[in-house]
């Protein structure tokens, strides 16, 4: 029976280390202090999210459908996993509309010609 390795001490919450490795074929044992992968320190929820993310080839749109969640919720979950892996999550600036989008919004009456001019100059 295979058991999953836990990465945090259930008593104090500090990182755990593997101290013994054994070959199931020849019973060779190696002792020491071996570090676990950063994935071993993730919660079950984060690991499940990563599994789905990979399954869906990194497509947030596909994750939205599979999890039946909104884009902002899926994006927030991704940011949480990135942070849990020890990386800095940078806030994205809202994308600037391109020339065609601005002209389309003007044509649809969503913005005034003054607003369109201002946006095009930016």
VENFEN-V660012 format. One record per residue. PHI is phi in whole degrees, 0 to 359 (NA if undefined). BURIAL is I if it has 24 or more other ideal C-beta (glycine too) atoms within 12 Angstrom, else O. Layout:
phi={PHI	PHI}
burial={BURIAL	BURIAL}
This chain:
phi={NA	269	248	280	279	266	256	239	294	290	270	249	86	281	296	259	237	276	245	211	240	222	278	285	272	251	64	296	244	235	249	165	241	253	278	273	291	297	289	292	264	276	288	301	296	294	296	297	299	298	301	293	299	292	304	267	55	78	275	294	300	294	297	306	294	294	270	55	233	282	304	300	292	296	297	297	297	298	299	296	294	301	296	294	279	96	260	282	263	266	287	274	281	301	294	282	291	276	305	296	295	295	295	294	296	296	297	279	78	283	224	276	296	294	297	298	300	299	295	292	290	292}
burial={O	O	O	O	O	O	I	O	O	O	O	O	O	O	O	O	O	O	O	O	O	O	O	O	O	O	O	O	O	O	O	O	O	O	O	O	O	O	O	O	I	I	O	O	O	I	O	O	I	I	O	I	I	O	O	O	O	O	O	I	O	O	I	O	O	O	I	O	O	O	O	O	O	I	O	O	I	I	O	O	I	O	O	I	O	O	O	O	O	O	O	O	O	O	O	O	O	O	O	O	O	I	O	O	O	O	O	O	O	O	O	O	O	O	O	I	O	O	O	O	O	O}
